[in-house]
Amino acid sequence: MVLSISLVLLLGVLVWFLVRFAGLRGWHALFCVLFGFYLASTPLAPYIQTGCRAVARIVAGVRF
């Protein structure tokens, strides 16, 4: 659950940054949210979650 909360926070910050500095319009951001909402109910959702977990494991394993 911690991964999903931090990933949602990261994506929220990214959308805010794009709205604020890159000229992303509010309706574009709304479209992205709706797309993610509907994508979560498709058969692709488990594969997306698995891919995100794999990337998180790779990032967590990197030593600086």
C-alpha positions in Angstrom: 0.0 0.0 0.0 2.9 2.4 0.7 4.1 2.1 -2.9 0.7 2.9 -4.4 0.3 6.0 -2.1 3.8 7.3 -2.9 3.3 6.6 -6.6 0.0 8.5 -6.6 1.7 11.4 -4.8 4.5 11.4 -7.4 2.1 11.3 -10.3 0.0 14.1 -8.7 3.1 16.3 -8.3 4.0 15.5 -11.9 0.6 16.6 -13.2 0.7 19.7 -11.0 4.1 20.6 -12.4 2.9 20.1 -16.0 -0.2 22.2 -15.4 1.9 24.9 -13.7 5.0 25.1 -15.9 4.5 23.2 -19.1 1.2 24.6 -20.2 -1.0 21.5 -19.6 -4.6 22.6 -19.4 -6.9 21.6 -16.7 -9.1 19.5 -19.0 -5.9 17.7 -20.1 -5.2 16.8 -16.5 -8.8 15.7 -16.1 -8.5 13.5 -19.2 -5.3 11.9 -17.7 -7.1 11.1 -14.5 -10.1 9.6 -16.2 -7.9 7.6 -18.5 -6.1 6.2 -15.4 -9.4 5.5 -13.7 -10.7 3.5 -16.7 -7.4 1.8 -17.4 -7.4 0.4 -13.8 -10.6 -1.6 -14.6 -9.1 -3.2 -17.8 -7.3 -6.6 -18.0 -4.1 -4.6 -18.3 -4.2 -3.4 -14.7 -2.4 -6.4 -13.1 0.4 -6.1 -15.7 0.8 -2.4 -15.0 1.0 -3.0 -11.3 3.5 -5.8 -11.8 5.6 -3.5 -14.0 5.5 -0.6 -11.4 6.5 -3.0 -8.6 9.4 -4.3 -10.7 10.6 -0.7 -11.4 10.2 0.2 -7.7 12.4 -2.9 -6.7 15.0 -1.8 -9.2 15.0 1.7 -7.9 15.1 0.6 -4.3 18.1 -1.7 -5.1 20.2 1.1 -6.6 22.9 2.2 -4.1 24.1 5.8 -4.3 
